[in-house]
Amino acid sequence: RHNMGFMVLDAWAQASNIVFESGRYGSTAMISFKGRRFTLLKPSTYMNLSGKAVRYWMNELKIPVEQLMVISDDLNIPFGTLRLRKNGSAGGHNGIKSIIQHLGSDNFPRIKLGVGDKPHADFDLADYVLSNFSKDEIPLMKQAMEKACKALELLTNGKIDEAMSKFSH
């Protein structure tokens, strides 16, 4: 469940026939889309330290924070739904919190994919977010990934309001 962001990037890379290459603090892939070039990053740091990898690559490639887009899982929204935000707080997500801390800004858009809340109060949160999807969840997870890829297409063209109204629930 914690790999939803990576899964979306993998799907986008696969659809574009590009591959990720291992590098410092993560794997990167360069993608051209509608005449613009994008760098995809899958940090290899622990999720709680994602900001270190993001800051390194943004500095390395001279990317301003306003051009960053983050894709992550979210326990606080229903399974299979998307929530897009222009900016804002970490919302309890430690990876987003790390990125905000390392960049000194929360002024970047993000796509959050709902993985749902843990099944019951006694269930260990770490076990839940590291668990695989059930057979029943897989079709809904794939639909969410497809929607996230379509939202990315709009976001990469500067159409965040359209993406938010079309895909955010």
N, C-alpha and C positions, 0 to 999 in steps of 0.2 A: 504494500500500500504506500510506503514511503517512496517508492520509485515511480510514482505516476508522472512526475515531471520528466524524468529520464525516458519513460515510455513514450511520451508525446514527442520528445526530441528525436528519439529513435525512429518513430513512425514518419516524422517529417523528413528526416535524413534519408530513410529508405525510399520514400516517394520521390525524392530528388536524386537518387542514385549517388549519394555521397556517403563516406564512411568517417567515423571518428578516429582520431589519432591520439594516442596517449601523450601527455605533456605534463608540465609542472602543475601540480594541484588539480589535475583533471584531464578529461578527454575533450578535444575540440573538433569541430567540423566547420568548414566554411561553405556557405550556401549562397547562391545568387538567386534572387527572386524579383522579377519585374524590374530589372536593371539596378537593383540595390544588392549590396553584399552584407551578409549577416554571419556572425560567429555564434555557433551553438556551443555551450559549455555544460558538461556534466562534471561537477566538482568531485574530486576523489577524497576530499577531506571528509571528516565526519559531518553529518548533516548540520549539527550544531555549530560547525566552524565553516559553513559555506561561504561566509563573507570574506574569509581570507582568500579563497580561490577566486571569487568574483572580483575583489579589489585588484588582485594580481593581474588578471587578464584584462580588466578595464584599463589599468595603468599601462600594461604592455602594448595594448592595441589603441590606446588613446581614445577610449570611448567615454563620452560624457554620461553622467548618471541618468540624464533624461532619455538616453537611448537604450537603457537597460530594460529588459522585460524578464520577469521571473515567472516560472511555471512550477507550481508545487501542489502537494496534496493538502487537504484540509479536513480535519476531524469534525469541524463545527458546521459543516453543510452536508445535506443529504447525499447519500451515495449516488454517484453517477451524474451529479449536477455540476455546473460551472458557476463560478462567481468571478467576474472581472472587476478590477479596481484600477483607477488611474494612479493612486498613491495611497498612503495611509500607514497605520500602525501594523505591527507584526501579527496582531490578532491571536497571540498566543503561540504562533509557530516559531520554534527556536531557530530554524534555518533562515527565515525571513528576518528575525531579530538580529542574527549575526550579520546579515548583509547590511541592514540599516546601520548597525554599530560600526562596521568597517568602512562604510561609505559616508557616514555622517549625514545621511539623507534618506527619507522615505519617499522621495519624489520620483518613483518609477512605477510603471504599470505592472500588473501581475494577473496571472490566470490561476485560479485556485480550483482544483478538482476535488469534489467531495468524495471522501472515502468512508463517510459515515462514522458515527460514534461507536465505541466498543460495545459489544453485545450486552454486557451487564456490569454492574458496579464492581464485582469481584474479579473481573477479567483484567489481566495486566495490560496496561496501555502499550508498553514496548512490544509485548507478544502480539498484540493486535496490529500495530502499524507495520510490523515485520512479517505478518502472516500473508499467505497467498490468498487470492480471490477464490471464492467458492464457484462451483459450476454455474449456479444461478446468477452470480454477480458478473461473470465474464462478458456476456453480451452487453450488459449495461455499461461496463467499464470500457468496452471497445467503442460504443456509441459516444461516450464522454470524450474519449481520445480523438475521435473523428471531429466532434464539435470543437475541441480545443485546437486542432489543426486548422479548421476553417476560421476560427477566431484569430489565430495567428496571422493568417493571410490578410485579414482586415487590419489588424494591428500594425503589421509591417507596412501598410499603406497609409498609416496615420488615421485610420478610421476607428478610433477607440470608442467613440460614442455609439457608432453603428454596431460594433462588436458587442458592446455592453447591452444594448437594447435587444439584440438578436440572440445572444447566447447566455447572458447572465441571469441566474434565477435566484 
